[in-house]
Amino acid sequence: MDRKGKELSIADVAGWGSALATFGLIQGALYLQAYWGRFGLDPFQFVAVSELALAGLAGIGFVLGLMLFASLLGGWLEGTLSSIKPEREVLRFVAPLTLLIAVGALLWWANAWVLLGGALLTLVCVVAVTLSPVVPPSVKDSPWLVYVVLMLVYVSIASNHMGAQRAQKIMRGEARYVSIVRIDSETLSGLNLVGRLGETYAMWDPSRKTTILLPAEDVKKIEILQKISAVATKSAASSTADAPPSPGN
């Protein structure tokens, strides 16, 4: 019996591991599809899906970390609010209202209305599953229902939103670094390195609002500079060029 139970537990662990790995691959693909799509590129035309998904797991790890924090905070708030005595009606009304105002202010400050829409859509999905007559009662009454819907709906929306926001930051000129690329025929400066897809480098030209694709074999050197350093270097070079010649020359 013990051996059988041990085998079942190992099988359960393997099953959960496979499910989480598949979930991570899907979320990574969504994240990078949203990121590269902003630059007019389809990443699946360049590299394998597994490579893209694994590359996007860093961003998804951040989303999952936020979800864990939100779950723990939500559990603590639920326990705190439910512990308020019924006779303290004013506090029972003011506390949730204050929480909603604080969350709304935070979303407004972070400009994360997409995430609020994802939360509302998650709530709608949970209610739909609960009220659906075709869903088994065991699923409706499961304490994991909210978490499963949250993972499938909200994380997918958050993954897409994070990828798009990262790309928008580059396109708006808010990136901290600029790149100088040297190829055979010329030197390209003032570009933003978007990333590499297979054997191709993708660069964003903010002056022309254009995505430039460079084969890796044609790239001789890429210099990545902080914007402050790049501006200082450009100003120094301009000052040197504009300075009058010394009397001794």
N, C-alpha and C positions, 0 to 999 in steps of 0.2 A: 504494500500500500504506500509506504513511504517512498519507495523507489518510483512508483507510478506518479505520485504527487510531485516528486522532484523533476521527473521528465516533463510533466505538464507545466511546471513553473518555468523550466528552460524554454519550452516551446512558446509559452506566453511572452517571455522576455524577447525571444527572437521575433515573434510576431509584432510586438510593440516597436522593436528596433526597426524592422522593415517599414512599418507604417510611418514612423517619424522620419526615416530617411526619405521615403517617397514624398512626404509632406514638405520636407525641406527642399527637395529638388524642384517641386512645383512652385513653391514660394520664391525660390531663387530665380527661376525662369520668369515669373511674373515681374519681379523686381527689375531684372535686367532688360526685359522687353519694354517696360515703361521708360527706362533710362535711355536705351539706345534709340527707341522709337522717336524721341524728341528731336533727335538729330537726323531723322529720315532714314534710319538704318534698321534692318531686320537682322538681329544677331544670329538667328537660326540659319541664315544663308551662309554664314562664315564658319561656324564651329559647331561641335556636337552639343546637343541639349544638356548632357551630363556635365560638360565642362562649364557651360554658362551657369547652370544651377549651382554648382559647387562654388563658382566665383561669386555668386550673389548671396551665399550663406552668411557672410559677415554682416550685411545689412539686415538680413532676416533675424540674426542673433540679437540685434538691437531691438527689433520689434518684439521678439519673444520675451526679452528681458523686461520691456515695458509692460507686456501683458502679465507677466508674473507679478510685477510690482502692483499693477492695477488690481489683480485678483486678491492679493494679500491686503491691499488697502481697502478694497470693497468689502472683504470679509470682516475686517476690523470695524469699518463704518457701520456695517449691518448689525454687528453685535452691540456697538455703542448706541446706535439709534433705537434698537429694540429694547435696550435696558432702561430707557427713559420711562419713568412711571406715568401711567395714564392720567393722573391728576395734574401733571405738568403739561397741559395741552399747548400752552404758548411755546414752550421749548420744543415740543414734538413738531410744531409747525415751522418754527423759525430755523431749526437746525437743518432740515432738508432743503429749505429755500436758500439758506446761506450757502450750502454746498453746491446747489445748482448754479447760483450766481457766480461762485468762485470758479467752477468748471467752465462756464460760459466766458468769463473774463480771460481765463487761461487760453481757451480756444481762439478767442478774438486776438489776443496778444500774439499767439503763435501762428495765426492765420491757417488753422488746421480744421476748417469747416468740413473738409472731406472726411476726416476721421469722425466728426460728429455724425455725419450722414451714415457712415459705416456702423456706428453704434446704434443708430435708430433702425437701420436695416437689420442688424442682428436681433434687436428686440422684436421686430416684426416677424422674422423667421422663427424665433422661439415661440411666439404666440400662435403662429400658423401651425407649427408642429404640434403644439399642445391641443389646439382645437380640431385638428384634422381627425376625421373618423377612421381613416385607413391606417394610422400609425398605431402600433401595438401599445397597450397601456404600460408595459415594462419600459418602453422608450420614453414615454411621456413622464413617467414618475422617476426616471433615472436622475440622480444628482449630477451626473456628468453631462446632461443635455445642454445646459447653457455653455459649458466649456467647449464642447464639441462644435456647437454652432459658432461660437466665438472664434475658434481656430479656423473653421472653414470659410466663414464670411468676413469677419472683421480683419483677420490677419491678411487675407488676400487683398482687401481694399487698402490696408495700410502698406503692404508691400508695393503695390502699384503706385500709391501716393508718394512713398519715399523715393522710389526710382525717378519719378517725374520731377519731384522737387529738387533732387540732386542735379538733374540735367538743366532745369530752369535756372539754378544758381550759376551754372557755368555760362549759360546763354545770356544772362543778365549782366555778366561781367563781374560777378561777385567771387570768382575763384581767387584763391590766395597766391596762385602761381601762374606764371606765363612761361611759354616754351620757345626756344630758338632751335629750329630744325635745319640741319645742313644736309643737302642732297647733292647730286652730281652737278646740276646746272645752276643752282642758286641757293641762297640762304633765306629761310622763311622765319620771320620774327613776329612777336606779339600774338602767338597762337596759344590756345588752351588744349592740353592733351586730354582727349576724351577717353582714350583707352586703346587697346589692341584687340582686334578680332582676327584670330588665326594668324596669317602672315601679313596683316594689313594694320597700319597705324591710322587711327582716326583723330583728326585735329579740328578744332573749332576756330574759325576766323571771326572774331567779334566785329571787326570793321566792315566786313562784307556780309556778315550773318550767313556764313557758308560752312558746310562741313567738307573738309579736305581729306581724301583717302590717299595714303602713301604706302606703296609696297615696302615691306621691311627690308628687302634687298637693296632698295634705292636710298635708304636712310643711312647716312654716314655718321651722324652725331645728333643727339638731342640734349639740349641744355635746359634745365628747369630752374627758373629763378623766382624768388619771391617778388611780388609786385613792387614793394618799396625799393628793393635792391635794383630792380630793372629800371624804375623811374629815375633813381639816383644815377645809375650808370648812363642812361640816355641824356640826362641833364648835364652831367659832367662832360660827355662827348660833345654835346652841342655848345657848351661854354668854351671848350678848347678850340672848336672849329671857328667860333665867332670872335675869339680873342685876337687883337691886333698883333702883328709880328713885333718881336723885340727889336730895339735899335741895332743890336749887334748882328741881326740877320740881314 
